[in-house]
């Protein structure tokens, strides 16, 4: 006869989900980096590369700042809206459209 049928297996961190969430927040906070400040020259180069990638349909390596982290993705620029300060990027992995603010960009280079 199996006596542990109705019993749940004990898991150390799962027994206190609030504590686990708190620990994860502390870890994430320690991994945060300050947003890189760009010079005028760097911003001009980013703009030039975005326009070139858009018109030639070349793949780019794109680095942007989001929630305390610098994220790098590979994909294609589909649309640039300078007036609203955003662009549409299609990532290579999932082929999803991502709207990203131009102000979040930290680096763009042709692949």
C-alpha atoms as a printed R data frame, in Angstrom:
    type eleno elety resid chain resno      x      y       z
1   ATOM     1    CA   UNK     A     1  0.000  0.000   0.000
2   ATOM     2    CA   UNK     A     2  1.329  3.440  -0.981
3   ATOM     3    CA   UNK     A     3  0.982  5.896   1.941
4   ATOM     4    CA   UNK     A     4  2.379  9.024   0.245
5   ATOM     5    CA   UNK     A     5 -0.294  9.191  -2.447
6   ATOM     6    CA   UNK     A     6 -1.962 12.368  -1.138
7   ATOM     7    CA   UNK     A     7  1.203 13.968   0.199
8   ATOM     8    CA   UNK     A     8  3.053 16.685  -1.660
9   ATOM     9    CA   UNK     A     9  6.788 16.512  -2.111
10  ATOM    10    CA   UNK     A    10  8.583 19.166  -0.057
11  ATOM    11    CA   UNK     A    11 10.542 21.743  -2.075
12  ATOM    12    CA   UNK     A    12 12.677 24.186  -0.115
13  ATOM    13    CA   UNK     A    13 12.079 27.437  -2.009
14  ATOM    14    CA   UNK     A    14  8.626 26.608  -3.350
15  ATOM    15    CA   UNK     A    15  7.303 26.369   0.198
16  ATOM    16    CA   UNK     A    16  7.727 30.137   0.615
17  ATOM    17    CA   UNK     A    17  6.894 31.755  -2.737
18  ATOM    18    CA   UNK     A    18  6.992 35.288  -1.296
19  ATOM    19    CA   UNK     A    19 10.565 34.764  -0.129
20  ATOM    20    CA   UNK     A    20 11.543 33.290  -3.507
21  ATOM    21    CA   UNK     A    21 10.074 36.308  -5.318
22  ATOM    22    CA   UNK     A    22 11.915 38.640  -2.943
23  ATOM    23    CA   UNK     A    23 15.215 36.836  -3.537
24  ATOM    24    CA   UNK     A    24 14.695 36.991  -7.311
25  ATOM    25    CA   UNK     A    25 14.078 40.751  -7.093
26  ATOM    26    CA   UNK     A    26 17.312 41.238  -5.120
27  ATOM    27    CA   UNK     A    27 19.272 39.195  -7.674
28  ATOM    28    CA   UNK     A    28 17.745 41.127 -10.593
29  ATOM    29    CA   UNK     A    29 18.528 44.444  -8.886
30  ATOM    30    CA   UNK     A    30 22.191 43.444  -8.522
31  ATOM    31    CA   UNK     A    31 22.385 42.627 -12.253
32  ATOM    32    CA   UNK     A    32 21.098 46.066 -13.309
33  ATOM    33    CA   UNK     A    33 23.465 48.364 -15.163
34  ATOM    34    CA   UNK     A    34 23.110 52.115 -15.682
35  ATOM    35    CA   UNK     A    35 21.889 53.246 -19.092
36  ATOM    36    CA   UNK     A    36 24.887 54.051 -21.309
37  ATOM    37    CA   UNK     A    37 25.172 57.711 -22.278
38  ATOM    38    CA   UNK     A    38 25.805 58.267 -25.993
39  ATOM    39    CA   UNK     A    39 27.704 61.089 -27.625
40  ATOM    40    CA   UNK     A    40 26.229 63.064 -30.525
41  ATOM    41    CA   UNK     A    41 28.597 61.207 -32.849
42  ATOM    42    CA   UNK     A    42 27.398 57.805 -31.587
43  ATOM    43    CA   UNK     A    43 23.754 58.826 -32.029
44  ATOM    44    CA   UNK     A    44 24.450 60.009 -35.576
45  ATOM    45    CA   UNK     A    45 26.203 56.723 -36.384
46  ATOM    46    CA   UNK     A    46 23.253 54.740 -34.988
47  ATOM    47    CA   UNK     A    47 20.844 56.796 -37.100
48  ATOM    48    CA   UNK     A    48 22.972 56.313 -40.227
49  ATOM    49    CA   UNK     A    49 23.200 52.550 -39.666
50  ATOM    50    CA   UNK     A    50 19.442 52.258 -39.046
51  ATOM    51    CA   UNK     A    51 18.646 54.066 -42.301
52  ATOM    52    CA   UNK     A    52 21.192 52.006 -44.245
53  ATOM    53    CA   UNK     A    53 19.828 48.726 -42.817
54  ATOM    54    CA   UNK     A    54 16.267 49.807 -43.618
55  ATOM    55    CA   UNK     A    55 17.007 50.712 -47.245
56  ATOM    56    CA   UNK     A    56 19.278 47.745 -47.996
57  ATOM    57    CA   UNK     A    57 17.313 45.202 -45.908
58  ATOM    58    CA   UNK     A    58 20.555 44.108 -44.246
59  ATOM    59    CA   UNK     A    59 20.550 42.234 -40.982
60  ATOM    60    CA   UNK     A    60 21.711 44.159 -37.902
61  ATOM    61    CA   UNK     A    61 22.985 43.504 -34.406
62  ATOM    62    CA   UNK     A    62 20.888 45.754 -32.232
63  ATOM    63    CA   UNK     A    63 21.638 46.630 -28.598
64  ATOM    64    CA   UNK     A    64 19.051 48.462 -26.523
65  ATOM    65    CA   UNK     A    65 18.503 49.306 -22.865
66  ATOM    66    CA   UNK     A    66 15.447 47.890 -21.115
67  ATOM    67    CA   UNK     A    67 14.677 47.542 -17.407
68  ATOM    68    CA   UNK     A    68 18.269 47.923 -16.243
69  ATOM    69    CA   UNK     A    69 19.827 45.624 -18.822
70  ATOM    70    CA   UNK     A    70 21.483 45.956 -22.218
71  ATOM    71    CA   UNK     A    71 19.891 43.459 -24.592
72  ATOM    72    CA   UNK     A    72 21.407 42.471 -27.952
73  ATOM    73    CA   UNK     A    73 19.345 40.900 -30.712
74  ATOM    74    CA   UNK     A    74 19.822 40.102 -34.379
75  ATOM    75    CA   UNK     A    75 17.227 40.918 -37.012
76  ATOM    76    CA   UNK     A    76 15.937 43.419 -39.550
77  ATOM    77    CA   UNK     A    77 14.737 47.026 -39.360
78  ATOM    78    CA   UNK     A    78 11.268 47.292 -40.889
79  ATOM    79    CA   UNK     A    79 10.298 50.903 -40.187
80  ATOM    80    CA   UNK     A    80 11.808 54.034 -38.630
81  ATOM    81    CA   UNK     A    81  9.593 56.859 -37.339
82  ATOM    82    CA   UNK     A    82 11.886 59.744 -36.383
83  ATOM    83    CA   UNK     A    83  8.989 62.032 -35.466
84  ATOM    84    CA   UNK     A    84  7.607 59.668 -32.829
85  ATOM    85    CA   UNK     A    85 11.080 58.434 -31.872
86  ATOM    86    CA   UNK     A    86 10.561 54.735 -32.501
87  ATOM    87    CA   UNK     A    87 11.277 51.976 -34.979
88  ATOM    88    CA   UNK     A    88 10.043 48.480 -35.753
89  ATOM    89    CA   UNK     A    89 12.530 45.633 -35.518
90  ATOM    90    CA   UNK     A    90 11.856 42.035 -36.621
91  ATOM    91    CA   UNK     A    91 13.961 39.656 -34.553
92  ATOM    92    CA   UNK     A    92 15.706 36.785 -36.299
93  ATOM    93    CA   UNK     A    93 14.751 34.036 -33.841
94  ATOM    94    CA   UNK     A    94 10.971 34.358 -33.525
95  ATOM    95    CA   UNK     A    95 10.361 36.759 -36.431
96  ATOM    96    CA   UNK     A    96  8.291 38.952 -34.119
97  ATOM    97    CA   UNK     A    97  7.766 42.680 -34.674
98  ATOM    98    CA   UNK     A    98  9.118 44.747 -31.800
99  ATOM    99    CA   UNK     A    99  8.480 48.463 -31.372
100 ATOM   100    CA   UNK     A   100 11.516 50.021 -29.744
101 ATOM   101    CA   UNK     A   101 12.121 53.648 -28.818
102 ATOM   102    CA   UNK     A   102 15.077 55.270 -30.519
103 ATOM   103    CA   UNK     A   103 16.095 56.630 -27.109
104 ATOM   104    CA   UNK     A   104 16.559 53.030 -25.842
105 ATOM   105    CA   UNK     A   105 19.148 52.176 -28.511
106 ATOM   106    CA   UNK     A   106 22.734 51.930 -27.374
107 ATOM   107    CA   UNK     A   107 24.333 50.391 -30.486
108 ATOM   108    CA   UNK     A   108 23.493 49.180 -33.991
109 ATOM   109    CA   UNK     A   109 25.840 47.540 -36.458
110 ATOM   110    CA   UNK     A   110 25.374 45.667 -39.705
111 ATOM   111    CA   UNK     A   111 25.681 41.898 -39.422
